[in-house]
Amino acid sequence: MKIFKLIASAALAITPIFLAPGIASAQTLQEKGMTSSYVGAGVAAGVTNGGQQNDAATFGGNVQGRYAIPNSQVSVRGSALFGGDSTALIPTVTLDAPVAKNTNVYVGGGYAFQTNEGYASQLGNKNSPVLTLGAESQVTQNVVVYGDAKWGIDAYKNSSADAISLQTGVGYSF
């Protein structure tokens, strides 16, 4: 039930961005939002614990990338969260909403694949569906800063607990 509440809340939060007057044209979206693709690296912190062995909150790093689909508000992203006993590899698809010049917020979903299932990563210790919510901004011609939260649903073995991980980093845009 809580997953449906979160999805509904996220949808309601970003709906005004898409319905706001003056944002409807593709030209306005190009002027406001960030349209470039990038690859970046930074820190990642798991902030939850599944209550069993090998599932403690873990701090480490992240490598993330975004491929912006031309003439669309959709992006394909990939993340690797590393530093624990397992690495979480997370492909996602997001809907990107421009909020300022060269700045987007995004919401999307994907799936976390653990390289060593049963051992701690920043996003739980088993393969699981993932929802993500984040923001990104191109601060100079080739430099992007990003941050997001990832929610792994039922992400721990022998537990019904969900996992949450927070990431931030700096990327090279192209």
Secondary structure, DSSP 8 states (H G I E B T S, - for coil): -HHHHHHHHHHHHHHHHHHSTT--SHHHHHHHS----EEEEEEEEE----SSTT----EEEEEEEEEE-TTSSEEEEEEEEESSSS-EEEEEEEEEEEEETTEEEEEEEEEEEETTTTS-BTTBSS-EEEEEEEEEEEEETTEEEEEEEEEETT-STTS---EEEEEEEEEEE-
